[in-house]
Amino acid sequence: MAVQETRTLPAPFIEGLGKDYATELKGLYQKPIDTKMFQPGVAPQHQLQTDAASLAGTGLGGYAPYIAQAGQYSGPSGYSGFESPYQQEVINKTLEDYDRQAQVQQQGIMDQATRMNALGAGRTGVQLAEYQAGSDRNRALMDYQMRQQGFGQAQQGAQAAFGQQMNLAQTQPQLVGQQIGAMGQVGALQQAQQQATLDAQRESNRMAAYEPYERLGFLGSGITGIMGGYPGQYQWSAVPNPTPLQTALGVGATAGGIYGNIKGRVPYGQ
């Protein structure tokens, strides 16, 4: 019994594309991909960021000298540094002038007593003694007032300097904080730019590494589409020659059929 085999073969150019695709695919998957070229990475901190961190560790304590200086302006002797260097000279000159005026007034009392012929009288002596005592009191009071005025001015100067130093102590951390913030922001922008550059380079490396695979995938998809939509170009049929066994079986089957036909004609019962 002859067996007939029929095959629908693709067009020769499709078959060639399939062979090329299989060859390229085998060579591509056997070659490993160097993933180090596009592994994730983090951009290092910018110099401004490291400087800001260093400044935060040391610069924020810069208020301490101002606090120490302010401490020198407080306490019982804090005013001493603000006394006028000419204060004693002013006091001395003022008292000298007062003494001259006192002598003039004292001499006036004595002259008046002389004109009245009472210079040696007890009343004149009492008058001069009272004048001298009052003059001495006024002189001491003037000295005290000038010293008190200088002390008050020195205290005001010390208080003003104390307030200035405390303001500087409060302002210094604020200025340093602003500087740190500005440096950190600018440094972060620079780091972000570096990170964007690294990411772009990494993506470029990844695209370059996978480009052969994508290109081969496009080729495979195209071949599949062509094969699904392109009809078979020709058919091939083959009728193989019967083997000796097939021939023998065929002869036996023919003989059996003939025998059955003959036997079927024998009357029933004979």
Legacy VTK file of the C-alpha trace (Angstrom):
# vtk DataFile Version 3.0
C-alpha trace
ASCII
DATASET POLYDATA
POINTS 270 float
0.000 0.000 0.000
1.555 3.286 -1.071
1.763 6.174 1.418
1.598 9.710 0.060
3.226 12.568 2.064
2.357 16.206 1.365
4.178 19.246 2.809
3.409 22.948 2.488
6.754 24.719 2.523
7.324 28.446 3.168
8.658 30.735 0.546
12.438 30.450 0.163
13.093 34.013 1.365
11.054 33.365 4.543
12.947 30.163 5.183
16.222 32.040 4.763
15.096 34.724 7.230
14.174 32.023 9.739
17.565 30.376 9.478
19.343 33.708 9.883
17.151 34.543 12.871
17.908 31.223 14.567
21.641 31.683 14.012
21.639 35.232 15.389
19.472 34.250 18.352
21.761 31.388 19.330
24.852 33.563 19.120
23.218 36.361 21.092
21.930 34.421 24.055
25.242 32.627 24.440
26.972 35.982 24.984
26.438 37.291 28.569
25.520 40.920 29.185
27.870 43.033 31.291
25.316 44.501 33.693
27.966 46.589 35.452
27.638 49.113 32.656
24.136 50.080 33.769
23.921 49.140 37.409
22.387 51.878 39.623
24.760 54.399 41.166
24.520 57.377 43.512
26.311 60.625 42.763
28.727 61.663 45.523
28.057 64.703 47.633
29.123 68.003 46.142
31.940 69.902 47.812
29.471 72.521 48.983
27.516 69.833 50.831
30.601 68.514 52.611
31.655 72.063 53.454
28.179 72.753 54.832
28.372 69.636 57.007
31.798 70.673 58.278
30.554 74.177 59.011
27.572 72.764 60.885
29.972 70.865 63.128
32.257 73.788 63.931
30.657 77.069 62.887
27.529 76.805 65.008
29.652 77.105 68.142
31.079 80.415 66.992
28.822 82.299 69.396
30.931 81.250 72.405
33.512 84.096 72.128
30.727 86.671 72.107
29.203 85.149 75.236
32.596 85.204 76.940
33.156 88.817 75.952
29.711 89.780 77.209
30.569 88.193 80.552
33.459 90.630 80.959
31.005 93.513 80.726
28.846 92.254 83.582
29.495 92.070 87.305
30.770 94.686 89.772
33.833 95.667 87.717
32.271 95.353 84.269
32.058 99.139 83.913
35.792 99.731 84.506
36.741 99.313 80.891
34.355 102.111 79.884
35.515 104.862 82.237
36.842 107.932 80.513
40.638 108.064 80.581
40.322 111.835 81.170
37.864 111.601 84.034
40.369 112.243 86.838
41.921 115.139 84.954
38.489 116.709 84.507
37.741 116.241 88.188
41.055 117.754 89.238
40.671 120.781 86.978
37.100 121.340 88.130
38.082 121.199 91.822
41.016 123.519 91.274
38.708 126.066 89.738
36.289 125.613 92.627
39.075 126.170 95.139
40.076 129.422 93.448
36.517 130.680 93.531
36.229 129.667 97.191
39.399 131.558 98.044
38.060 134.624 96.274
34.826 134.496 98.258
36.732 133.884 101.504
38.950 136.862 100.766
35.838 138.952 100.173
34.562 138.127 103.645
37.897 139.107 105.173
38.023 142.358 103.182
34.528 143.279 104.325
35.500 142.586 107.954
38.599 144.770 107.547
36.548 147.675 106.278
34.309 147.280 109.303
37.299 147.001 111.647
35.982 143.579 112.680
38.636 141.338 111.213
39.683 139.914 114.552
36.198 139.784 116.000
34.652 136.484 116.986
31.752 137.016 114.687
34.054 137.238 111.698
35.817 134.053 112.744
32.525 132.204 113.005
31.488 133.503 109.599
34.753 132.320 108.019
34.494 128.926 109.710
30.926 128.411 108.490
31.908 129.466 105.000
34.858 127.085 104.951
32.721 124.156 106.182
30.076 124.835 103.543
32.706 125.210 100.865
34.268 121.914 101.815
30.880 120.198 101.670
30.159 121.663 98.267
33.582 120.648 97.059
33.084 117.054 98.227
29.604 116.971 96.717
30.924 118.226 93.391
33.643 115.571 93.432
31.062 112.879 94.210
28.657 114.034 91.509
31.379 114.053 88.866
32.521 110.576 89.879
28.951 109.314 90.014
28.273 110.755 86.580
31.367 109.023 85.196
30.334 105.770 86.874
26.864 105.972 85.344
28.247 106.635 81.904
30.659 103.711 82.265
27.805 101.437 83.340
25.741 102.499 80.351
28.673 101.752 78.079
29.128 98.322 79.667
25.420 97.549 79.308
25.448 98.651 75.670
28.513 96.509 74.967
26.927 93.564 76.794
23.818 93.857 74.640
25.903 94.117 71.486
27.839 90.973 72.319
24.644 89.070 73.137
23.095 90.195 69.870
26.174 88.998 68.037
25.961 85.684 69.884
22.364 85.292 68.705
23.038 86.548 65.197
26.094 84.387 64.548
24.239 81.018 64.558
21.517 82.502 62.372
24.033 83.703 59.816
25.889 80.412 59.916
22.611 78.525 59.583
21.671 80.594 56.549
25.090 79.970 55.064
24.812 76.249 55.711
21.328 76.176 54.181
22.447 78.036 51.065
25.505 75.840 50.634
23.413 72.718 51.155
20.799 73.788 48.613
23.328 74.695 45.940
25.277 71.518 46.648
22.092 69.446 46.421
21.322 70.976 43.032
24.813 70.129 41.828
24.498 66.591 43.179
21.115 66.206 41.478
22.681 67.318 38.203
25.459 64.767 38.618
22.884 62.098 39.478
20.880 62.956 36.363
24.059 62.632 34.291
24.815 59.230 35.834
21.244 58.042 35.251
21.316 59.220 31.642
24.625 57.463 31.038
23.357 54.307 32.723
20.213 54.340 30.580
22.321 54.920 27.486
24.497 51.922 28.387
21.430 49.781 29.008
19.900 50.737 25.676
23.178 49.968 23.907
23.464 46.580 25.649
19.910 45.529 24.837
19.772 47.050 21.373
20.765 43.749 19.646
18.041 41.917 21.561
15.414 44.491 20.656
16.536 44.521 17.052
16.405 40.714 16.931
13.001 40.815 18.604
11.715 43.141 15.875
13.080 40.738 13.291
11.389 37.758 14.966
8.082 39.597 15.185
8.354 40.550 11.522
9.123 37.002 10.461
6.186 35.695 12.478
3.879 38.207 10.867
5.105 37.327 7.402
4.764 33.604 8.023
1.220 34.013 9.335
0.046 36.170 6.492
2.045 34.796 3.563
0.555 31.723 1.815
2.560 28.597 1.033
4.375 28.902 -2.274
4.378 25.262 -3.376
3.470 21.798 -2.249
5.681 18.790 -2.267
4.317 15.253 -2.520
6.111 11.928 -2.315
4.822 8.373 -2.920
7.432 5.971 -1.558
7.953 2.578 -3.187
6.342 -0.330 -1.297
8.630 -2.395 0.840
8.757 -6.219 0.433
6.660 -6.586 3.524
4.081 -4.133 2.212
4.091 -6.048 -1.086
3.581 -9.364 0.665
0.835 -7.975 2.802
-0.770 -6.514 -0.251
-0.639 -9.821 -2.099
-2.036 -11.660 0.919
-4.847 -9.200 1.254
-5.651 -9.546 -2.431
-5.627 -13.324 -2.224
-7.788 -13.295 0.857
-10.275 -11.105 -0.859
-10.412 -13.321 -3.870
-10.794 -16.444 -1.694
-13.557 -14.775 0.232
-15.381 -13.916 -2.923
-15.117 -17.455 -4.225
-16.183 -18.989 -0.989
-19.094 -16.697 -0.827
-20.467 -18.258 -3.998
-20.563 -21.860 -2.587
-24.205 -22.878 -1.925
-25.188 -23.010 1.726
-24.989 -26.447 3.281
-22.481 -27.909 0.829
LINES 1 271
270 0 1 2 3 4 5 6 7 8 9 10 11 12 13 14 15 16 17 18 19 20 21 22 23 24 25 26 27 28 29 30 31 32 33 34 35 36 37 38 39 40 41 42 43 44 45 46 47 48 49 50 51 52 53 54 55 56 57 58 59 60 61 62 63 64 65 66 67 68 69 70 71 72 73 74 75 76 77 78 79 80 81 82 83 84 85 86 87 88 89 90 91 92 93 94 95 96 97 98 99 100 101 102 103 104 105 106 107 108 109 110 111 112 113 114 115 116 117 118 119 120 121 122 123 124 125 126 127 128 129 130 131 132 133 134 135 136 137 138 139 140 141 142 143 144 145 146 147 148 149 150 151 152 153 154 155 156 157 158 159 160 161 162 163 164 165 166 167 168 169 170 171 172 173 174 175 176 177 178 179 180 181 182 183 184 185 186 187 188 189 190 191 192 193 194 195 196 197 198 199 200 201 202 203 204 205 206 207 208 209 210 211 212 213 214 215 216 217 218 219 220 221 222 223 224 225 226 227 228 229 230 231 232 233 234 235 236 237 238 239 240 241 242 243 244 245 246 247 248 249 250 251 252 253 254 255 256 257 258 259 260 261 262 263 264 265 266 267 268 269
